[in-house]
Amino acid sequence: MDKIRLGIIGLGNMGSGHFDNVFGSKCPSVEITAVCDIDKEKLEKAKDYPSVARFTKYTEMLDSGLVDTVLIAVPHYDHPTIAIECFKRNIHVLTEKPAGVYARQVREMNEAAEKSGVKFGIMFNQRTNPMYAKAREIVQSGQLGELKRMVWIITNWYRTQAYYNSGSWRATWNGEGGGVLLNQAPHNLDLWQWIFGMPKRVRAFCDFGKYHNIDVEDDVTIFGEYENGATAVFISTTGDACGTNRLEISGDKGKLVIEHGILKWWKLAVPEREFCFTAKEGFITPESTYEEFSAPEPEGHPEVLEAFAQAILNGTDMVAQGKEGLNSLSISNAAYLSAWTNDWAEIPTDEIMFEKYLNELRANEKCLKK
């Protein structure tokens, strides 16, 4: 077998994009053999491809024998449900982000994947960006020394009210399960933990419907604490028209800044902690050297899909294993719980308490979009 037989479940914005990437020859190890969507009009996208079967029920597609791999691109709550049905049939799964809405369902999905033995990946396409990969290499290799601080201002996720009005499931507790933390920022939350590691607890402030007529959050500030005393600050919104994307990471041996497609690296000649207590003067700083890195930003999505196909065909590494989706979701779950309780939230969170608050919001939700 030189190609995987892929079925796409969900032909909305993301599913259609993956469809176009494959038929645009960007994923040479992938053959689309089936598509599924509950909306028959969306299935018309495949009408000019006779080799692609069309389904309105995903279980019928899974039982058709036409696919050995599925890409899930449906609303968030359904990711674990569909994935588990795939695992029962020994079908490989690549799911869109986030892995799910609440930790328990994602944990159960991960357990089902482990039991099945098939490949399970998640579409964290930002990991293919050379700048973030280089930052991870520097941090994880210890070249930045003992980590002190991460600050990420990621406010260039601007969305208009028309965006939120474009789908009934968008920006609702019942449809999406959250706002900017569940839709736009999962990539950044993943990179946060992938590069800097998982915090032990967070204190978060979420503003719900601050800039839009929506029920869920569109403005977030998270403060995270680590076992070694390091801290993280994460700021995101869909309400800043002139947004910023700036990641800064400080360590005992220097500092990294990623902004405007450039990674800047300051390397201290002497570790700061050593310099602090050995210097004979009070107003001096350690000497440092400076390096810069830049590289074209990749398309990302087709790279993740092609790498996943190669993992199935040849046993090579995928970009992101599906089980890693629990990490970024654990941060967002903790952020919500912190905001709802106006208190610190430990990681992992209290799953029962989280679901209690979420279910109350779902039961009492009022559609504010207009």
ZIPEFEN-V990075 format. One record per pair of residues at least 12 apart in sequence whose C-alpha atoms are under 6 Angstrom apart, sorted by the first residue. I is the first residue (numbers start at 1). J is the second residue. Records with the same first field share a line. If there is no record, write none. Layout:
# ZIPEFEN-V990075
I = J + J
This chain:
# ZIPEFEN-V990075
3 = 29 + 30
4 = 30 + 31
5 = 31 + 32 + 33 + 67 + 68
6 = 31 + 32 + 33 + 67 + 69 + 70
7 = 32 + 33 + 34 + 35 + 67 + 70
8 = 35 + 70 + 71
9 = 35 + 36 + 72 + 73
10 = 36 + 37 + 73 + 74
15 = 73
27 = 302 + 306
33 = 52
34 = 52 + 53 + 54
35 = 54
36 = 54 + 55 + 56 + 58
37 = 56
38 = 56
68 = 91
69 = 91 + 92 + 93
70 = 93
71 = 94 + 95
72 = 95 + 96
73 = 96
76 = 100 + 176
77 = 100 + 101
79 = 100
80 = 109
84 = 109
87 = 113 + 116
92 = 118 + 119
93 = 120
94 = 120 + 121 + 122
95 = 122
96 = 122 + 123
97 = 123
99 = 325
101 = 177
110 = 323
120 = 322
121 = 320 + 321 + 322
122 = 320 + 321 + 322
125 = 300 + 301
128 = 300
129 = 297
136 = 195
144 = 251 + 253 + 254
145 = 251 + 252 + 253
146 = 251 + 252
147 = 251
148 = 230 + 250 + 251
149 = 230 + 231 + 232 + 249 + 250
150 = 232 + 248 + 249
151 = 232 + 233 + 247 + 248
152 = 234 + 246 + 247
153 = 235 + 245 + 246
154 = 236 + 244 + 245
155 = 236 + 237 + 243 + 244
156 = 243 + 244
157 = 238
158 = 238 + 239 + 240 + 241
159 = 238
171 = 214 + 216
172 = 215
173 = 362
174 = 362
178 = 216
179 = 216 + 217 + 218
180 = 218
189 = 328
190 = 328
199 = 224 + 225 + 226
200 = 225 + 226 + 347
201 = 224 + 225 + 345 + 346 + 347
202 = 223 + 224 + 344 + 345
203 = 222 + 223 + 338 + 344
204 = 221 + 222 + 335 + 338 + 339
205 = 220 + 221 + 339
206 = 219 + 220 + 339
207 = 219
211 = 239
213 = 368 + 369
214 = 368 + 369
218 = 237 + 238
219 = 236 + 237
220 = 235 + 236
221 = 234 + 235
222 = 234
246 = 258 + 259
252 = 271 + 272
253 = 268 + 271
254 = 266 + 267 + 268
262 = 293 + 294
263 = 292 + 293
264 = 292
265 = 290 + 291
266 = 289 + 290
267 = 288 + 289
268 = 287 + 288
269 = 287 + 288
304 = 319
334 = 349
